[in-house]
């Protein structure tokens, strides 16, 4: 190996990777603070509040009403304190780690490049000239991190507004049916959150366009353009395109949508209570324990499920199944997936991938990719090719988490990794359930007994064989004679908005929902369980839902009925009262 290449790889492997590995781990811990607080602080507290509310209900009037008011006031005070602390810590942590990490990484990259450039000038002048590309890539990484920080902070603002919605919901729950009137406030908050979310999409799209143009990556340019169009349209519809009467109509419609959602939450609480009473034959002790677990008197309310979320990756050091073998076979284009100059033959079907050194968020240099493709495993610093960026995966999980609350299901998640080790993993063979079930059995320790159903395996894949599949769920529904090794796989597509609901759709299948509604009819675009193959795009409700009410697809109250039939029949022994 030439001295030039030796120096480049030594700096990468012994300086850049160890430092950025530490920075990456710190950034990921910051991202996980919110989820940890929700699962380990907020949820136990909510269960205690639910139990207190049930205790209040046993008192005679008006003492029960006074008790409820006291519990709600205490709950709101504690929740405000926890929420403020959670978001202050999260945001400060994210800003510090991203800013410090970006500066440190940039300085190390520039110094490392300069040292290797000097060596290369005297030993391999051509390599020295070509290394300027890697300095340019380091600059684009800084720009990408800046856009990423803005994206993260806007996501945090959306999370804060989501917590504010939950506080309104909790107060509404304590007021009984009168609390549904607070739905108008909830609708306005939801509209503001939608505006923030649309602005976030626009900024992220601008970043993709800017970096895609400067790097010559056609796929990123197309993805950025598609996301910019959808984000701008959403922003226009939410704000009225600067036309005040339309903006007013949108505000009124959103308020009505919030009122409707508050009524459905009130109905959902009654539905869950009836379902529990029927399931346990009016065994009051078991019903109370179930109610406490669900947190039925507070918001967000729902039976807790834990998502074991994994990003699929290709390991550069795998001797038999690695990025080189797939690149050489034409299955993937490693340069395209790494964000370098390339064409884009799959257009919307190309996943938003990232190629980084193992354990870091540091993008692999163009020079290292060339060396790797020429010489194979062991020739460069180890790296991984991920099927989805961590930021986009979080967005999809957060969206599913928010949507599933309408069904009385509460999701918590952790993001991990899973290696693609077999040819049927890339592209994924979804022709039968066999490959998916084998993956879940080997990587997650699942079986078809139905145990552990409150933990949901979710894998984000590169692609499926053919273009027709967006996601695949292997369900566990004994009543439908389906006893599979259950779990979910899906892929990310362009444009992201609209298709980011694919994961929520697949999780809907996991909890027993079908493409058809309870009456056996086809669904329209305003329902998350809609499927394109039905060719039934519009219903009377569709334009109102998108233009005036929520502005996005939703689960229906009938969907909640179906889910709770599944919970209190097929899987009650495992996940409700294990």
Buried (B, 14 or more C-beta within 10 A) or exposed (E): EEEBBEBBBBBBBEBBBEBBBBBBBBBEEBBBBBBEBBBEBBBEBBBBBBBBBBEBEEEEEEEBBEBBBEBBEEBBEBBEEBBEEBBEBBBEBBBEBBEEBBEBBBEBBEEBBEBBBEBBBEBBEEBBEBBEBBBEBBBBBEEBBBBBBBBBBBBBBBBBBBBBBBBBBBBBBBBEEEBBEBBBBBBBBBBBBBBBBBBBBBBBBBBBBBBBEBBEBBBBBBBBBBBBBBBBEBBBBBBBEEEEEBBEBBBBBBBBBBBBBBBBBBBBBEBBBEBBBEBBEEEEEBBBBBBBBBBBBBBBBBBBBBBBBBBBBBBBEBEEBBBBBBBEEEBBBBBBBBBBEBEBEBEBBBBBBBBBBBBBBBBBBBBBBBBBBEEBBEBBBBBBBBBBBBBBBBBBBBBBBBBBBBBBBBBBBBBEBBBBBBBBBBBBBBEEBEBBBEBBBEBBEBBBEBBBBBBBBBBBBBBBBEEEBBBBBBBBBEEEEBBBBBBBBBBBBBBBBEBBBBBBBBBBBBBBBBBEBEEEEBBBBBBBBBBEEEEBEEBEBBEBBBEBBBBBBBBBBEBBBBBBBBBBBBBBEBBBBE
